[in-house]
C-alpha cells in the first residue's frame, strides 16, 4: 500500500442501536481520493437480519415514519457473511487499485463504525480499517474551534455541503457525508499550506 489515503465514507441503516442485539439492515460506502469531491467507487448492499437478534421498538416506530427508506433497505437482503466479505474485498481492491491506505469516515462514527466493525470482525475476522474511523463531527469541532454539541450539521458552514440528498438510503448518505468530509478536508488542507 502507498502512503496516500483513500477515504471510505460509510453509512448504515439498522433496526436498533447496538449490533448483535439488533441488526444492520443496509450498508453503503463511497470511496474518495484527496482533492476529489466525487466518489471513485461506491458499495451498496442490504443484509438479512441476524439470527437471534430483534428489532428495537423505538427504532421500529421511527422506521414507520420512513416507509420509502424502509422499503429500499429491505429489497434483496443478503447473508451478512457474504455482504461483509464482499465489502472487505471491495475496500481492499479499491485501495490496491489506487495504491492507497483505506481510512474510514462516518457521521457519527460511534454509531456507523460500531456496526461495520462488529460485523466485519464477526463475519470476516478482520477489518481493513484496523479499529479506527474519522468522526466528521469531531473533525468539524476541531476546524470550527467550537464545542462538540455546537457542531451538528446545522452549525456547519453551508459551503461544506454538496447538493447530494440525505435520503436514509445508505449509499446516498455515504456519498453526501463523504462529500461533506472532502470539502472540509480541502478547506483545512488549504488553510495549512
N, C-alpha and C positions, 0 to 999 in steps of 0.2 A: 504494500500500500504506500501511496505517496504521502507527503506531509500536508497536502491540501486537504480541505474538508469538504464533504458534501452534506448538506443539511437535510435530514429526513423529518418532515413535519408529519406528525401522526394525529389522528383523531379517532375516538371510539364512540360507539353507541352501546349502551348496556341496559340491563333490566334491574340494576341496583347499584349500590355504592361500593361494594368490595368484591374482588374476584374470588372464585371458589364457592362462596355462599351465593353469589349472583353470577350472571353470565355476560360475556361480551357478545353483543349481537352483530356488530359490524366493525370492521377495521378499514380505515382509509389512510393513505400515506401519499405524500408528494415529495419528490427529491429536487433540491435546489442547489445550484452551484453559486458560489460567491459572485456578486455583481450582476446576477440574472434574476429578475423577479418572476420569471416564468419557469414552471417546473420542467425538468428534463425527462421525468417519468412519473407515473402515478400507479398506485396499487389500491384495489378496492375488492373486498370480499365480505360476505355475510357468513356468520357462523351459527351452527346449531347450538342450542343451549347445553350446558354441562349436565351430565348425569348427576343427580342428587342435589343440584342447585335449585333455588326457587326465586321467582321474581319478588322484588321489594314492593310492598303495597303503595308507598308514596311515589316510587318511580313509575309503577303501573298507572297510577292516577295521572301523572304528568304525560305519559305516552298517550293517554286517552284524549289529550288536548292537541296532539300532533298526529292525526290519523294518516296523513300523506307520508310523513317521515317514517312512521311505524311500518307502513306497507313496504316502503323501499328497503328498510333494513331486514325485512323478513322474506324478501324474494330470494329464492335459490340458496338457502343456507347450506353450508358445507361443514364437514367434520373439522373440529378445531385443530386436531393434529395435522391434518392436510393443509389447512389455511396457514397455520403458523410456520410449518415447514416451507411453504411457498413464500411467505413473507420474508423469512430469514434468507432464503436463497435469492429473492429479489433484491434485498438490501445489499447482500454480498456481491451480486452480479453488477448492480449499478455502480457500486464503489470501485470494483475492479475495472469496469469499462472506462471510468473517468480517472482512474489512478488516484483515488481519494480515500480518506478515512471517514466512515459514516458517523455523524453526530445527530442524535435525536433531539427534536424540538417539539414542544407541546404547550398548549394553553388550556388548562393548567396541567403541568407535568405531574403534580401529585395525584391526579385522577387518571389521565390517559396513560401515562407511562406505567403507573401501578398495574393497570390491566395488561398492557402489552408485555411488560417484563414478566409478570406472573405467568401469562400464557406461554411466552417463549420458553421460560425455564421448565414449566410443567410439560410442554409438548415437544420441545426440541433439545432441552437440557442446556441451552446456552443462548446468550444474547449478542447480536452483532454490535450492540452499543455498550457492551460491558454492563454496568449498572448505573449509567449516567444519562441525564437528559437536561437540556436547557429549558428553563421555565421562562416563557416570553414575558409574563407579568413581572417577574423578578428583574429581567433584563431592562424592562421599561422603568422600573423603580430606580435602577442604577443610572439610566440615562436622564431621567427627569429630576433626579435628586428629590424625590418625594417618598412619603411613606407607602408601604405596600398596599394598604387599603385605598389609597388615592390613585392607584394605577390600574383601575379597571379599564376596559376598552373605552368607556365614556370619558375617562380622564386623559386619554392619549390624544396626541395631535392628529387631526384629520389627515395630514399629509402622509402619515404612515400607512393608511388604509388603501387598499385597491378597491375595484368595483366588484370583486368576487363576492357572491352571496354567502350568507351563513344559513344553511338550509336544514341542518341536522342530518344531512346525508354525509357520512363520514369522510368520503374523499373530497367533497366540496369544501367542507370545513377545514380539512387538512391543507387544501390549496389556499384558502382565504387566510388562515393563520400563518402558513408558511410565507405568503407574500407580505403579511404584516411584519414578520421577523426579518425578512430580507430587506425591507425598506428601513427598518430600524438599524440593522447591521450596516447598511450602506451609509446612512447618516452618521452613525457612530464612528465608522472607519474614516470617513471624510473629515470628521472633526479632529481625529487624532493624527492625520497625515501632516 
